[in-house]
Amino acid sequence: MEFKSINQLKSLIDENKISVKEIAQTYIKKIKEKKDLNIFIYFDEDKINNQVTEIEKLPNHKKLKGIPIAVKDLFCTKNMPTTAASKILENFNPTYESFVTQKLINEGSLFVGKTNLDEFAMGSATNTSYFGNTINPLSNKDNPLAPGGSSGGSAAAVAADLCLGSTGTDTGGSIRQPASFCGVVGIKPTYGLCSRWGIAAFASSLDQAGIFSKNVTDASILLEEIAGYDERDSTSSNVSIPNYSKQLNSKLNGKTIGIPKEYTVDGISDEINAVWDDAIKSLEKKGAKIKHISLPHTKYALPTYYIIAPAEASSNLARYDGVKYGFRADEAKSLDEMYEITRSEGFGKEVKRRILIGTYVLSAGYYDAYYLKAQKVRKLIANDFIETFKECDLILTPTAPSAAFPLNEKQDDPIKMYLNDVFTVPASLAGIPGISIPYGKDKNGLPLGIQLLGKHFNEQEIFNASFALEKDYE
Amino acid sequence: MKLDTNTINKIAKLARISLSEKEANDLLKDMNSILDWVEQLNEVNTDSVEPLANISSSTLPQRKDEAKDINSSDEILKNSPDKLEGYFAVPKVVE
């Protein structure tokens, strides 16, 4: 049995044509059948069945009653362990529920499990997880592909039809790039729209929660539930949340779409540029005005990001010391030795690399040259967008520089890996919202994504244009 | 080459991460290439630019400064690898 959308499944529930128990059984079966893809870090049938009893007691007006949702294992959940895909958080059972997952629970969601990710969300292929790679469900048997990352498990869960929606987090592209690789919709809202409370922190000035779904309408339904002000996150914005799904409107008359020349990058395949072109033509046909624009500091976004994100990570990850929770190495003789061995054995290679880069760029004598410099360039990158949005409503770009790549492709060169984020990082640095929707395929039949970026807190505009473009492939 | 093995080990000490010789050598190579790559930011003139630390465009409200009892210490201690009489226990610090 396949359910196509949240609205479809919700109608079946409302009309008593299906019970929450039947939904749970359907998805438990699906998840077991796809076990080989290693999409979930945590999956427990009993935990799903226990929720069924509670959800069935809820009134039908609960908007997500019985809707199966997968949760990225970076969100703290009270009823399921939380690992951040790291050995250092093995056996960690949070004593509280994250803001985002609590909102989903309040509306009656059925959590099917916790999805795999790159360790502490640091990566672009879900291949730095302590719990092994996730395989992209669109792969064929002879050539396993990466699902993208860091939220690869959440994107794969939607693509493999193991849930109707999932939560992700996006620091430099960790929702949009895997959405593109797995052929699903992924939205990273404005920084501050969703509370970060209860999400294991990576880079606090960039981290933002978001949604994966099968279509734009479902993304709009889920985002309006997880958005909102929370006094426990000091960067949470107190803005009113529109009813995105009710206001979806595919009319683009009078809208101006910016096409930034800096996103035409060497080494990007013709297929990706062709898909970009198709989307431009389609938007024009639907009544939008196309404007060629320039975001002059685009090429500095990646190096800026790879100073700021590791710096913040080195500070955030100082809390993992083997004292309060998680893994502790037991062979240490002194306190300092306990910290050092615990962190050495508890963190993986990529996480250690970023902690050390961060420690270096923040250390005495280097702070001004690296960290402060990066914060200044970040200001220029953010200003580029502010200036551009004076003359256009949205910006359209490709999401990722390639389709899903083979799982075993050599990832020796960290800079080459970081280039995966070339189109997604600038928006993260500017804190603006962005969506990736599937739009066309490459010659191997793999999905390609396009990205729409909007002004701060203008998610509605992004949903509307995506809703219009989505119809091209219905 | 910006970093040498001594600097790597010094940073690792600051970050409380012990490194094997092989790890230190691998990291030396990776970190030097990353630091060379980020050098390109020096092309950008930032003389009169204010550093951006918070990108929130809306005003951020402050909550009332009130104590709230959310977690019990018992619940928190449950996650600790070692505990003793209501405290986190660690290897002996004072002889």
HADDOCK unambig.tbl for C-alpha pairs under 7 A between the chains (distance, minus, plus):
assign (segid A and resid 92 and name CA) (segid B and resid 79 and name CA) 6.22 0.50 0.50
assign (segid A and resid 93 and name CA) (segid B and resid 79 and name CA) 6.67 0.50 0.50
assign (segid A and resid 95 and name CA) (segid B and resid 75 and name CA) 6.53 0.50 0.50
assign (segid A and resid 95 and name CA) (segid B and resid 76 and name CA) 6.74 0.50 0.50
assign (segid A and resid 191 and name CA) (segid B and resid 56 and name CA) 6.73 0.50 0.50
assign (segid A and resid 192 and name CA) (segid B and resid 56 and name CA) 6.74 0.50 0.50
assign (segid A and resid 205 and name CA) (segid B and resid 54 and name CA) 6.46 0.50 0.50
assign (segid A and resid 231 and name CA) (segid B and resid 63 and name CA) 6.01 0.50 0.50
assign (segid A and resid 235 and name CA) (segid B and resid 60 and name CA) 6.40 0.50 0.50
assign (segid A and resid 237 and name CA) (segid B and resid 58 and name CA) 6.38 0.50 0.50
assign (segid A and resid 237 and name CA) (segid B and resid 60 and name CA) 5.90 0.50 0.50
assign (segid A and resid 300 and name CA) (segid B and resid 41 and name CA) 6.45 0.50 0.50
assign (segid A and resid 303 and name CA) (segid B and resid 38 and name CA) 4.77 0.50 0.50
assign (segid A and resid 323 and name CA) (segid B and resid 80 and name CA) 6.33 0.50 0.50
assign (segid A and resid 323 and name CA) (segid B and resid 81 and name CA) 6.73 0.50 0.50
assign (segid A and resid 323 and name CA) (segid B and resid 88 and name CA) 6.60 0.50 0.50
assign (segid A and resid 323 and name CA) (segid B and resid 90 and name CA) 6.81 0.50 0.50
assign (segid A and resid 324 and name CA) (segid B and resid 79 and name CA) 6.63 0.50 0.50
assign (segid A and resid 324 and name CA) (segid B and resid 80 and name CA) 4.69 0.50 0.50
assign (segid A and resid 324 and name CA) (segid B and resid 88 and name CA) 6.71 0.50 0.50
assign (segid A and resid 325 and name CA) (segid B and resid 79 and name CA) 4.72 0.50 0.50
assign (segid A and resid 325 and name CA) (segid B and resid 80 and name CA) 4.50 0.50 0.50
assign (segid A and resid 325 and name CA) (segid B and resid 81 and name CA) 6.26 0.50 0.50
assign (segid A and resid 326 and name CA) (segid B and resid 79 and name CA) 6.76 0.50 0.50
assign (segid A and resid 326 and name CA) (segid B and resid 80 and name CA) 6.98 0.50 0.50
assign (segid A and resid 326 and name CA) (segid B and resid 81 and name CA) 6.81 0.50 0.50
assign (segid A and resid 327 and name CA) (segid B and resid 81 and name CA) 6.99 0.50 0.50
assign (segid A and resid 328 and name CA) (segid B and resid 81 and name CA) 6.47 0.50 0.50
assign (segid A and resid 333 and name CA) (segid B and resid 91 and name CA) 6.56 0.50 0.50
assign (segid A and resid 334 and name CA) (segid B and resid 91 and name CA) 5.52 0.50 0.50
assign (segid A and resid 334 and name CA) (segid B and resid 92 and name CA) 6.43 0.50 0.50
assign (segid A and resid 334 and name CA) (segid B and resid 93 and name CA) 6.65 0.50 0.50
assign (segid A and resid 335 and name CA) (segid B and resid 90 and name CA) 6.58 0.50 0.50
assign (segid A and resid 335 and name CA) (segid B and resid 91 and name CA) 5.29 0.50 0.50
assign (segid A and resid 335 and name CA) (segid B and resid 92 and name CA) 6.91 0.50 0.50
assign (segid A and resid 335 and name CA) (segid B and resid 93 and name CA) 6.33 0.50 0.50
assign (segid A and resid 339 and name CA) (segid B and resid 16 and name CA) 6.09 0.50 0.50
assign (segid A and resid 340 and name CA) (segid B and resid 16 and name CA) 4.67 0.50 0.50
assign (segid A and resid 340 and name CA) (segid B and resid 17 and name CA) 4.49 0.50 0.50
assign (segid A and resid 340 and name CA) (segid B and resid 18 and name CA) 5.13 0.50 0.50
assign (segid A and resid 341 and name CA) (segid B and resid 17 and name CA) 6.75 0.50 0.50
assign (segid A and resid 341 and name CA) (segid B and resid 18 and name CA) 6.08 0.50 0.50
assign (segid A and resid 343 and name CA) (segid B and resid 17 and name CA) 5.48 0.50 0.50
assign (segid A and resid 344 and name CA) (segid B and resid 17 and name CA) 5.02 0.50 0.50
assign (segid A and resid 344 and name CA) (segid B and resid 18 and name CA) 5.52 0.50 0.50
assign (segid A and resid 344 and name CA) (segid B and resid 19 and name CA) 6.89 0.50 0.50
assign (segid A and resid 353 and name CA) (segid B and resid 27 and name CA) 6.67 0.50 0.50
assign (segid A and resid 356 and name CA) (segid B and resid 11 and name CA) 6.39 0.50 0.50
assign (segid A and resid 356 and name CA) (segid B and resid 12 and name CA) 6.44 0.50 0.50
assign (segid A and resid 356 and name CA) (segid B and resid 15 and name CA) 6.85 0.50 0.50
assign (segid A and resid 357 and name CA) (segid B and resid 31 and name CA) 6.83 0.50 0.50
assign (segid A and resid 359 and name CA) (segid B and resid 11 and name CA) 6.52 0.50 0.50
assign (segid A and resid 359 and name CA) (segid B and resid 15 and name CA) 6.59 0.50 0.50
assign (segid A and resid 360 and name CA) (segid B and resid 11 and name CA) 6.28 0.50 0.50
assign (segid A and resid 372 and name CA) (segid B and resid 51 and name CA) 6.48 0.50 0.50
assign (segid A and resid 375 and name CA) (segid B and resid 51 and name CA) 4.65 0.50 0.50
assign (segid A and resid 375 and name CA) (segid B and resid 52 and name CA) 5.08 0.50 0.50
assign (segid A and resid 375 and name CA) (segid B and resid 53 and name CA) 6.59 0.50 0.50
assign (segid A and resid 376 and name CA) (segid B and resid 46 and name CA) 6.31 0.50 0.50
assign (segid A and resid 376 and name CA) (segid B and resid 49 and name CA) 5.82 0.50 0.50
assign (segid A and resid 376 and name CA) (segid B and resid 50 and name CA) 5.88 0.50 0.50
assign (segid A and resid 376 and name CA) (segid B and resid 51 and name CA) 4.08 0.50 0.50
assign (segid A and resid 376 and name CA) (segid B and resid 52 and name CA) 6.02 0.50 0.50
assign (segid A and resid 377 and name CA) (segid B and resid 46 and name CA) 6.93 0.50 0.50
assign (segid A and resid 378 and name CA) (segid B and resid 52 and name CA) 6.29 0.50 0.50
assign (segid A and resid 379 and name CA) (segid B and resid 51 and name CA) 6.23 0.50 0.50
assign (segid A and resid 379 and name CA) (segid B and resid 52 and name CA) 5.11 0.50 0.50
assign (segid A and resid 415 and name CA) (segid B and resid 34 and name CA) 6.78 0.50 0.50
assign (segid A and resid 430 and name CA) (segid B and resid 55 and name CA) 6.55 0.50 0.50
assign (segid A and resid 431 and name CA) (segid B and resid 55 and name CA) 5.96 0.50 0.50
